[in-house]
Amino acid sequence: MDDALAVVGQWVGLVKAAKFAMAEISRDCEERVANGTVTMEDDFREAVDSIFEALSSLQVQLEEQATAMEQELEDEEE
């Protein structure tokens, strides 16, 4: 159970890192749009938003799973 909890924790960290990377891409896109060097900004923005939403949903699910596993582990120790 400890190993599974550690894996879930690693996935939460990876999802958070991916969300951070997507935020950086989004900021870069905004700068490029402001400079007039990017076309099809709406399509790109929609794709970034979609990925960010999916990552956020995955993060919530993983955090809920980790909490449930922690609770189960605590119950087993009692």
C-alpha positions as CSV (number, residue, x, y, z in Angstrom):
1,M,0.0,0.0,0.0
2,D,2.9,2.4,0.8
3,D,4.3,1.8,-2.7
4,A,1.0,2.5,-4.3
5,L,0.6,5.7,-2.3
6,A,4.1,6.7,-3.4
7,V,3.2,6.1,-7.0
8,V,0.1,8.2,-6.7
9,G,2.1,11.0,-5.1
10,Q,4.6,10.9,-8.0
11,W,1.8,11.1,-10.5
12,V,0.3,14.1,-8.6
13,G,3.7,15.8,-8.9
14,L,4.0,15.0,-12.6
15,V,0.5,16.4,-13.2
16,K,1.4,19.6,-11.3
17,A,4.6,19.9,-13.3
18,A,2.7,19.5,-16.6
19,K,0.2,22.1,-15.5
20,F,3.1,24.5,-14.8
21,A,4.6,23.8,-18.2
22,M,1.3,24.5,-19.9
23,A,0.9,27.7,-18.0
24,E,4.4,28.7,-19.3
25,I,3.4,27.9,-22.8
26,S,0.2,29.9,-22.4
27,R,2.1,32.9,-21.2
28,D,4.6,32.6,-24.1
29,C,1.7,32.4,-26.5
30,E,0.2,35.6,-25.0
31,E,3.5,37.4,-25.5
32,R,3.7,36.2,-29.1
33,V,0.2,37.3,-29.8
34,A,0.9,40.7,-28.3
35,N,4.0,41.0,-30.5
36,G,1.9,39.9,-33.5
37,T,4.1,36.9,-34.2
38,V,1.4,34.2,-33.8
39,T,-1.5,33.3,-35.9
40,M,-4.5,31.1,-35.0
41,E,-4.3,32.2,-31.4
42,D,-7.8,31.1,-30.7
43,D,-7.2,27.5,-31.7
44,F,-4.0,27.4,-29.7
45,R,-5.7,29.0,-26.7
46,E,-8.5,26.4,-26.9
47,A,-6.1,23.5,-27.1
48,V,-4.1,24.8,-24.1
49,D,-7.2,25.4,-22.1
50,S,-8.4,21.9,-22.9
51,I,-5.2,20.3,-21.8
52,F,-5.1,22.4,-18.6
53,E,-8.6,21.4,-17.7
54,A,-7.8,17.7,-18.3
55,L,-4.7,17.9,-16.2
56,S,-6.6,19.7,-13.4
57,S,-9.2,17.0,-13.4
58,L,-6.6,14.3,-13.3
59,Q,-4.8,16.0,-10.5
60,V,-8.0,16.2,-8.4
61,Q,-8.7,12.5,-9.1
62,L,-5.2,11.5,-8.1
63,E,-5.3,13.6,-5.0
64,E,-8.6,12.0,-4.0
65,Q,-7.1,8.6,-4.6
66,A,-4.1,9.4,-2.5
67,T,-6.3,10.7,0.3
68,A,-8.4,7.5,0.2
69,M,-5.2,5.3,0.2
70,E,-3.8,7.3,3.1
71,Q,-7.0,6.8,5.1
72,E,-7.0,3.0,4.2
73,L,-3.4,2.8,5.4
74,E,-4.2,4.5,8.6
75,D,-7.2,2.2,9.2
76,E,-5.0,-0.8,8.6
77,E,-2.4,0.4,11.2
78,E,-5.1,0.8,13.9
